[in-house]
Amino acid sequence: MCKMATMDTEAVASQLLRALRGSRSQIAVSRRLGYRSNVCHAWETGAAYPTAARAFQVAARLGVDPAAAVARFYGRRPEWLDQHAITSRAGVAAFLRDLRGRQPLVAVAEASGHNRYALARWYKGQAEPRLPDFLGLVEATSLRLLDLLGALVELDALPAVAEAGRRLRAARRIAQEAPWSHAVLRALELAGYAALPRHQPGWIAARVGIAPAEEERCLRSLAAAGQI
């Protein structure tokens, strides 16, 4: 997981809708979605937002399979998806409940910034969260909003999270290619290392139990990923 700094979920929502539209004009897509007004312009400028369920409907209408995206997010097809389509209010509620798990409502309220009354209605499917509110809840309860966004569109198409996406990909690549990198990263936080007048090649290797060359490789990978 990669916890992002405080983000503007409204900007992310607008950029996601823009990315889903692709090269098609706002007017053409608005008409295709059944609107007489240029609703795409309103969404992309932040004047208005669709609900989460409507956003998934838009994705489906524009050629993105939202159910497949949810399955990629989980790494499998979740059981609740067999009962409720993610394009429905009930499906969005089921998704949010699953991500919440056993987290107390008060904890979710504190993490997301929404009051418990609104959250309870969203979790029960009695009301629908706007797309920005939905995205914020996904991040607050799972810390995996980047994974959901990446299952729907290319993260590089979302300026608000593109850099965070690149860092996440780099961190995961490091975990695969340099499995000792996490231990090296923790060693950098040791008081003994902080007391050194300057970096001493081999100091971390001796404490972690790896070769100096492996230490150097991990440090280069961590630096390239922006983690140090």
N, C-alpha and C positions, 0 to 999 in steps of 0.2 A: 504494500500500500504506500501511497505517497500523499501525505497530507499537504494540501495547498494552503498558502497564506490566504488571508481574507480576500475574497474575490467578489466581483460584481456579477451576481448571477443574472441580472437583467441583461448585461452586456453579453454574457455567455449565451443566454437564450436567444437574443437577437441574432448573434453570429451563427448559432446553430441553424436557425430558420433560414438565414441567408445561404449557408452552405448546402442545405437541403434543396434550395431553389436552383443552385448551380448556375449555368449560363442562360437559363430561361429568364425572360423579362418578368418584372413584378406584375405587370398587368396580365400577361398571359397566364401566369401561375394563379393569380387571384381568380381569374375567370375559370380556370380548370378546377379550382377548389369550390366553385359555386358562389363566389362573392361578386356583387356588382361593383363594389368599391375596391380600391387598391389596398386590400388588407395587408398584403406583403410589405408595403411601404410602412404602414402603421406598426407592424411587428418589428421590422428591421430597424426602425428609428426609435423604438421604445415607447411609442405613443399608446400601444395596447399590446396585449399578449394573449395567446390562446391558452386554454387549459392544457395540462399535461396530456390528457387523453386525446384532445384535438390535435396536439402537436404530433403524437404518434400516428393519428389518422392522416395528417399531412404527409408525414414521412412515407407511409404506405402508398398514398396517392402519387407521390413523386418517385416511386421506384425503389424505396428502401424497405426491406422487410423488418418491421419492428420486433416481431416475435423472434426472428433469427438473431437480431441484435441483442435481445434480452438473453437468449440462450448463450451467445458468445460471452456476454458479461458474466454469467454464472459458470461458464465452462460446461454446461449441460442444460437440458430443458427442465426448468423448475416445474414441480407438480401443479402449482396453482395456475400455470399457464394453460393447463388442459381444461380448467373450469371457467377461466375468465380471460378474454382477449385483452392484451395490453392497450388496445385502442379504446377500451371502455373505462368508465368511471370505476367499476368494480375491479378491473384489472390493475389500474393504477393503485387503488387502495390495497390490493393484495400484494403488489410489489413493495409498496412502502411498509406494510406490516411485516413482510418477510425480512426486509433490511433492518427494521427496528428490533426484531427479535424480542429479547426480554429487557431491553433498555427502558427504564422508567420514563413515563411521559414528561415528568419534570426535567429530567436530564436532556431529553430531546428538545424540549422547549428552550432550555438554556443554550444548547449547542446551535440551534437553528435560528433563534430569535423570534419564533412564533409563539403565540399564547397557546395554552393547553386546550382551550375550547376549540380553536381552529384546528389544531392537530387532531383532536379526538374526532371531529367531523370528517376530516380527510381520511383518517385510518378506518373509519366505519363506512366510508363511501357515501356519506350523507351530503358532502360538498366536494368540489373539485379544486385542487390547488392550481394556480397559474403555473405555467411552465417554469418561470424563475424560482418560484417557491418549491416546486417539485425538485428541481436541480439542487437547490440548497439543502433539502432534506436528504437527498441521496448522499451528498457529501457529508452531512452532519452525522448520519447514522452508519455509513459504511466506509467513508474516506476513499471511495472508489468512483467518484464522478468522472474522472478522466477515462476510466475503463468503459463506462457507459457511453460517454460522448464518442470515444474512439470506435465503439461498435456501430455507431450510427454514421459518422463522417470521419474524414481525415482530421486529426487534431491540428495539423498545420493550417487548416482552413479557419481555425478559431483563434484569432490573435490574442484573446484574453487568456487562453490557456496553452497556447502553442509552445511556449518555453517550458512550462511545467511538464507538458507532454514529452518534450525532448529529454528532459532530465529523468523522467520516469523510465523511458525506453532505455536510456543509458544505464540507469541503475539496475534494471533487469538484465541488461546485457552483461554488466559487470558480474552480477550474481552467478551467471552461467559461465562466463569465461574466466573469472578470477574469484573463485569461491572464498578465498582468504581475505577478500577486500573488507568484509564486514568486521572481521577481527582487527584488521589494520586500522580501520576507522575508529574503533573503540579504543585502540591503543593510543591514538592521537589525543584522546581525551584524558589520559592518565596524568596525574599531578607530576610524576617524574619526567614525562616528556615535556610538559609545560615549563618545567624548571630548567630545561636545557637552554643554553645561550643561542643555539641554532640547531637545525636539523642534523642529526648524526646518522648517516647511512648505516644500517645494520642494527641500530638500537631497537627498533620495533621488531625486526626479525628475530632477535635473540629472545625477546619476551613472548612473542607469539609462537615461536618454534618453527619458523620457516626459513628458507634460504634468503640471503640478502637480495638475490635477483628477483625472487618472488615478491619481496617487500617493495622493490622498486616498480615492478610491474603493476602491483595493486595501487600504489600511489599515483602512477601515471593514469590509470583507469579512473580513479576517484577524482583526479583533477580534471580529466576530460569530461566527466559527468557533472562537474560543478559542485561536487559534494565536499570538496576541500579547496 
